[in-house]
Amino acid sequence: MSRQIVIIGAGLGGMACAARLGHAGYQVKVVEKNAQTGGKMGIWKAEGFSWDTGPSVLTMPFILRHHFQDVQCDVDDYLEMIQIEPTCHYLFPDGHSMHTWSNPATMTIEVARRENDRGRRFKKFWHYSKGIYELSADAFLFKTPGRTARLLPSGILGKLRHLPKVLTLSTMASKIRRSFKDPHVRQVFNRFATYNGSSPYKTPATFNVIAYTEMGFGAWYVKGGMYRIAAAMERLAREKNVEFMLNTEVEEIVVNPRRRVEGVRLKGGEMLQADAVVVNGDVIDAWTSLLKFPGKESTERRLARRPLSSSGFIILLGVNKSYQKLDHHNVFFSKDYRKEFNEIFKAKVPPSDPTIYVSVSARSDPTQAPQGKDNMFILVNTPPVQPNFSWSSEKEKYASFIIDQLENRALFELSKHIACRRIFSPLDFADRYYAHRGSIYGHASHSLLSIFKRPKNRSRRVKGLYFAGGSVQPGGGIPLVLLSGKNAAICIQHDLLRS
Ligand SMILES: Cc1cc2nc3c(=O)[nH]c(=O)nc-3n(C[C@H](O)[C@H](O)[C@H](O)COP(=O)(O)OP(=O)(O)OC[C@H]3O[C@@H](n4cnc5c(N)ncnc54)[C@H](O)[C@@H]3O)c2cc1C
């Protein structure tokens, strides 16, 4: 009889793992507490508008393509990816604005205009960021799981010159300060730290690689909405005979006295036996709530000591007007970026002068809003849920504050044109997805060691227990969680073959 695998969670990492194991002939069940698959990649529709409630940008699209290829399918049969250019429109409080591009020539001109240096500084930064990618991608993203991160994979001797860029103690912000003179350009490059929920003033400079992952491979969107990725991943998994149990919550991962998983217990008491269990939900939540064996507290304490990544405050607006000033992706920057990150990560309060991201996917895709209207997805970075701040009582006030800010910054009379709206606070991320205190990317990346300390895809403490998703290796964001699902599947296949 083929081996039984239970996957807790139908997020992208869980479904990536499921499709691979289903393809390899295992009996796979995905147990999801919510009514729809996709986890943080969600969708909401109202009054002719459609919004993605999670990711709005797909980077490194080749990783999604490879996921389908690895199980003998073609992603083009499931969805249509389109590249967004310019990648983003940045608006500064002093009235300046700037675009970013994935075409290096156009981007060189854009930055040179501000730096007044014929593109010299941008070209240097580009080679630096690309260099980090070339050296670290094989070692950290594409390495075979279970092996120690090898900084020197075979054939990489020629890239050794990039090593100091990877192993550096300086922060993203200090490297950016040394690389550019113009404060606007600096702020744009600092923002990439938020792609994994971290502060550029604390994150090691190695993470300047994120700029290359967007600018080198482009910022992509999926026609019909980003949620199509989740729908395609579910379809692929079902085609590989994966069974989905929706509206079903796992209450316990059952571990025997020899520290081996036996299966999972569902809310209501039913037991599902399994040879391997994959946690796609948050790793901290798994150790605090799902694992109950004696002695697990040391791992729980170790995970609790590390700083969490940011959460987010989201407003979805259906607007009876089209603001031509807005591109598909827009960022309204705060005046004092350092103060904003201090508020989020040190004071742990919602920013008083926030940077506001506004995405209007209807700009590239008319299916997302009625003609002449905008579907705004508005996101502000916030700390995870704090004991001294109540989102339930403050969320309406904070939403009005953000809308006021947008009116003052450029979107005149926005409140008058709102046809419908919905708010998600950090509490919703905690309640809907069991993301630990609503943090979106698990732990923050605030030290060089955080790369190595991120929880692994295979548990060292419990045999038969694996992790796939944004809170474990290699990290959060669509491409990385797909790799995480791949890593967990490889570990399981390897371990079950030997047992
Ligand atoms: C607002 C927002 C914007 C983002 N923007 C981007 C972006 O532009 N680009 C990008 O690449 N990434 C972005 N991300 C990050 C990206 O969405 C996530 O990293 C990724 O989707 C997480 O996938 P995952 O595999 O970790 O699973 P998750 O999405 O975390 O899903 C885990 C699933 O497990 C389920 N679950 C948990 N516990 C249980 C249980 N006990 N029983 C049953 N089910 C359970 C949950 O309900 C959930 O469905 C964004 C995220 C958010 C929230």
The ligand as an SDF file (V2000), in Angstrom:
LIG
                    3D

 53 58  0  0  0  0  0  0  0  0999 V2000
   -0.9910   41.1800    2.4530 C   0  0  0  0  0  0  0  0  0  0  0  0
    0.0820   40.2900    1.8940 C   0  0  0  0  0  0  0  0  0  0  0  0
    0.7910   40.6970    0.7910 C   0  0  0  0  0  0  0  0  0  0  0  0
    1.7850   39.8830    0.2560 C   0  0  0  0  0  0  0  0  0  0  0  0
    2.4250   40.2720   -0.8800 N   0  0  0  0  0  0  0  0  0  0  0  0
    3.2650   39.4130   -1.4950 C   0  0  0  0  0  0  0  0  0  0  0  0
    3.7480   39.7030   -2.8030 C   0  0  0  0  0  0  0  0  0  0  0  0
    3.3930   40.7180   -3.4170 O   0  0  0  0  0  0  0  0  0  0  0  0
    4.5770   38.7920   -3.3920 N   0  0  0  0  0  0  0  0  0  0  0  0
    4.9380   37.6250   -2.7580 C   0  0  0  0  0  0  0  0  0  0  0  0
    5.6910   36.8370   -3.3460 O   0  0  0  0  0  0  0  0  0  0  0  0
    4.4770   37.3290   -1.5250 N   0  0  0  0  0  0  0  0  0  0  0  0
    3.6420   38.1800   -0.8860 C   0  0  0  0  0  0  0  0  0  0  0  0
    3.1110   37.8490    0.3290 N   0  0  0  0  0  0  0  0  0  0  0  0
    3.5840   36.6430    1.0210 C   0  0  0  0  0  0  0  0  0  0  0  0
    2.9410   35.3670    0.5050 C   0  0  0  0  0  0  0  0  0  0  0  0
    1.5640   35.5440    0.3970 O   0  0  0  0  0  0  0  0  0  0  0  0
    3.1980   34.2590    1.4980 C   0  0  0  0  0  0  0  0  0  0  0  0
    4.5850   34.1470    1.7910 O   0  0  0  0  0  0  0  0  0  0  0  0
    2.7240   32.8940    0.9790 C   0  0  0  0  0  0  0  0  0  0  0  0
    1.4860   32.9700    0.3090 O   0  0  0  0  0  0  0  0  0  0  0  0
    2.6130   31.9840    2.1950 C   0  0  0  0  0  0  0  0  0  0  0  0
    2.3540   30.6710    1.7820 O   0  0  0  0  0  0  0  0  0  0  0  0
    2.5030   29.4660    2.7850 P   0  0  0  0  0  0  0  0  0  0  0  0
    2.7900   28.2490    1.9930 O   0  0  0  0  0  0  0  0  0  0  0  0
    3.4530   29.8240    3.8730 O   0  0  0  0  0  0  0  0  0  0  0  0
    1.0650   29.2500    3.4030 O   0  0  0  0  0  0  0  0  0  0  0  0
    0.0090   30.2210    4.0950 P   0  0  0  0  0  0  0  0  0  0  0  0
   -0.5010   31.1460    3.0900 O   0  0  0  0  0  0  0  0  0  0  0  0
    0.5370   30.7490    5.3590 O   0  0  0  0  0  0  0  0  0  0  0  0
   -1.1440   29.1610    4.3860 O   0  0  0  0  0  0  0  0  0  0  0  0
   -1.1140   28.2640    5.4660 C   0  0  0  0  0  0  0  0  0  0  0  0
   -2.4660   27.5790    5.4890 C   0  0  0  0  0  0  0  0  0  0  0  0
   -2.4890   26.6690    6.5960 O   0  0  0  0  0  0  0  0  0  0  0  0
   -3.8020   26.6900    7.1550 C   0  0  0  0  0  0  0  0  0  0  0  0
   -3.7230   26.1960    8.5360 N   0  0  0  0  0  0  0  0  0  0  0  0
   -2.9500   26.6710    9.5390 C   0  0  0  0  0  0  0  0  0  0  0  0
   -3.1330   25.9580   10.6530 N   0  0  0  0  0  0  0  0  0  0  0  0
   -4.0450   25.0050   10.3510 C   0  0  0  0  0  0  0  0  0  0  0  0
   -4.6460   23.9450   11.1110 C   0  0  0  0  0  0  0  0  0  0  0  0
   -4.3410   23.7390   12.4030 N   0  0  0  0  0  0  0  0  0  0  0  0
   -5.5400   23.1440   10.4940 N   0  0  0  0  0  0  0  0  0  0  0  0
   -5.8500   23.3400    9.1790 C   0  0  0  0  0  0  0  0  0  0  0  0
   -5.3220   24.3220    8.4160 N   0  0  0  0  0  0  0  0  0  0  0  0
   -4.4190   25.1490    8.9980 C   0  0  0  0  0  0  0  0  0  0  0  0
   -4.1920   28.1460    7.0690 C   0  0  0  0  0  0  0  0  0  0  0  0
   -5.5910   28.3280    7.1490 O   0  0  0  0  0  0  0  0  0  0  0  0
   -3.6290   28.5390    5.7060 C   0  0  0  0  0  0  0  0  0  0  0  0
   -4.5820   28.3550    4.6730 O   0  0  0  0  0  0  0  0  0  0  0  0
    2.1070   38.6390    0.8780 C   0  0  0  0  0  0  0  0  0  0  0  0
    1.3780   38.2330    1.9990 C   0  0  0  0  0  0  0  0  0  0  0  0
    0.3700   39.0320    2.4980 C   0  0  0  0  0  0  0  0  0  0  0  0
   -0.4410   38.5510    3.6640 C   0  0  0  0  0  0  0  0  0  0  0  0
  1  2  1  0
  2  3  1  0
  2 52  2  0
  3  4  2  0
  4  5  1  0
  4 50  1  0
  5  6  2  0
  6  7  1  0
  6 13  1  0
  7  8  2  0
  7  9  1  0
  9 10  1  0
 10 11  2  0
 10 12  1  0
 12 13  2  0
 13 14  1  0
 14 15  1  0
 14 50  1  0
 15 16  1  0
 16 17  1  0
 16 18  1  0
 18 19  1  0
 18 20  1  0
 20 21  1  0
 20 22  1  0
 22 23  1  0
 23 24  1  0
 24 25  2  0
 24 26  1  0
 24 27  1  0
 27 28  1  0
 28 29  2  0
 28 30  1  0
 28 31  1  0
 31 32  1  0
 32 33  1  0
 33 34  1  0
 33 48  1  0
 34 35  1  0
 35 36  1  0
 35 46  1  0
 36 37  1  0
 36 45  1  0
 37 38  2  0
 38 39  1  0
 39 40  1  0
 39 45  2  0
 40 41  1  0
 40 42  2  0
 42 43  1  0
 43 44  2  0
 44 45  1  0
 46 47  1  0
 46 48  1  0
 48 49  1  0
 50 51  2  0
 51 52  1  0
 52 53  1  0
M  END
$$$$
